Amino acid sequence: GGERAPSGVALVARDLSAQVRLDRQLVRSEKLAMVGSLAAGLAHEIGTPLNVISATAEFLLPDAGEEARAQLRGIVAETERISRLVRDLLTFARATSPGKTAVALPGAVARVLSLLRITLERRRVRVETRLPDDLPELHADPDGLHQILLNLVVNASQAVAEGGRVVVAARAVEEDGERSVQLEVHDDGPGVPPALRERVLDPFFTTRAEGTGLGLAVVARIVADHGGDLRVGTGPLGGASFTVQLPAEEVR
């Protein structure tokens, strides 16, 4: 057989890979600083007229003719889309120091799936959960964890074809005496090409016409706030896989 490469080569490769990831995180932080200075004012300036437009359209709906009703419903849907973009922008840009507490992951997953039940049923997307009974609690901000799960499941459900599969799995990990929980959301969609795996986490990058390009950036931001790790790859179903590692609650 061929000679084995010296172990130092693998070590240097890992160090370079870590440096590349740190550089990309720095670029994201710089974008974040620019967005942050505009977000709050923008949300207020856009939010108020949007509410007026949406409320007026809904008020006119009952008395409108069939053609006008379709147009008014379109106005309501589009204003909601802009509102969602503004909310994502605020979540992404808001500098936070998460209030962390012990959070049970299975309960958080159940709440998100309950919230998305109608959306998932409409497209016949099947979500399977693989969460061990002895999974340790996370040391996390409950709202932040909710945002992570919501964005990852929505992202996966939009990536698959009608009738597609999404899996939410987790396992306990212990490294150097520190416990964490590894959460993976994967699907049977087309996957993310290797060249785009870092870019999909950047703010405003999207491959969907209706996407805001902020959902996965929000996930990356919250994971970073928790001192966690987020990776993009290919999952066992052949589609995209998003793996989040978050610290577990310390055993007292």
Secondary structure, 3 states (H helix, E strand, C coil): CCCCCCHHHHHHHHHHHHHHHHHHHHHHHHHHHHHHHHHHHHHHHHHHHHHHHHHHHHHHHHHCCHHHHHHHHHHHHHHHHHHHHHHHHHHHHCCCCCCCEEECHHHHHHHHHHHCHHHHHHCCCEEEEECCCCCCCEEECHHHHHHHHHHHHHHHHHHCCCCCEEEEEEEEEEECCEEEEEEEEEECCCCCCHHHCCHHHCCCCCCCCCCCCCHHHHHHHHHHHCCCEEEEEECCCCCEEEEEEEEECCCC
